[in-house]
Amino acid sequence: MTSIVDGVRIRTAGDGSPVLLLHGIGGSSASFDAQLAGLAPKHRVLAWDAPGYGGSADPEKPLGMAGYAALVGRLLTTLDAVPAHLVGVSWGGVIATRVALEYPEVVRSLVLADSTRGSGIDPERAAVMRARPSELNRVGAAEFARRRAPRLLAPGADPAVAQRVEDIMAGIRLPGYTSAAESMAETDHGPRLSRISVPTLVLVGEHDQVTGVAEARRLAASIPGARLEVLPGGHAANQESPRRFSAEVLDFLSEVDAVVAR
């Protein structure tokens, strides 16, 4: 089932405690096809197309990380899906982190997969992130995806998965990507991670060469009580190892829901 709320397309499956899936900067809700199916037997699963992605309207101007977090809070409230488990991959994990910091009342737990503190942790990374929309505009989405998608995968990745990752990335649009890139470039959550108060699971592909295992370890060490699991695959571990990814998420969400029930 799909719905449009405030111009944002949301795909929904299943029933149970709500889970919101937040995709990466080169993805869309299609990046979570396996999780929509894998989590739905036990949860009400919602996967958004961020503004300017997939079936969602383009943003009129960059939203900023604060804008994305506020939007998530409004959507969850409108959809009667609070508190929700937030599962964010890469950029989606950074958004989820900000939601947990600014709107903890709408968050039941966090799963941060192949994510980061943000690209604003140093000026060089921020500059690289801000330069990406210019490359996208210059070469077009198909060529941009052809160049960048292989970096999201582990060596020897299934060619069908690799093609799927590239095809999804080839659907990105300049307004959405520009807004997303600027939000990453402005953000460094490092100094605030100790304030996160919800149960947190950090997942990372063992061959992630985009954000990396070291960054995942830093997130887990900085968030009180967070747990780290290393999965097969690269930066797109949820697509390369969907069964293992969904199993880890389901186990974690079950633990959290059991505590809430008591």
Secondary structure, DSSP 4 states (H G I P E B T S, - for coil): -EEEETTEEEEEE--SEEEEEE--TT--GGGGHHHHHHHTTTEEEEEE--TTSTTSPPPSS--HHHHHHHHHHHHHHHTT--SEEEEEETHHHHHHHHHHHH-GGGEEEEEEES--S-GGGSHHHHHHHHHHHHHHHHH-HHHHHHHHGGGGS-TT--HHHHHHHHHHHTT--HHHHHHHHHHHHT---GGGGGG--S-EEEEEETT--SS-HHHHHHHHHHSTT-EEEEESSSTTHHHHSHHHHHHHHHHHHHHHHHHHH-
